[in-house]
């Protein structure tokens, strides 16, 4: 029996996320800081524990809150690619619970694709619109009188 427990712990460490129904109503969402009610579905991202050296513990989130956090993270931060591969407890979920997470994942991926296309369009507009302005700005400055305060900020489109 102890080998099963050890194997389960190793499997949890391999998978960066966990999902389950809340066992008690004590956990708080790491994003919104609200209590995750007993029986409510929650997703945890494994993070290094402050209390045990080198051990991982789940940082619990509401399902919607986790995907909101994904939207604000860097592109290189680990996300859920394949729930069966990345999420501990996926097999134990009911079909309805799986559908909720898969729908959120699909919605998130669509929004990422939309933002990627949107940022490419903004970049193209920036290059075509601002390049002549920058050329004029640099041409009008004289070598010794040029200062950084004359640079145009290109992040005004946000």
Helices and strands as residue ranges (DSSP letters): H 2-14, E 17-21, E 41-48, E 56-62, H 63-72, H 83-86, E 87-88, G 90-92, H 95-140, G 148-150, G 154-157
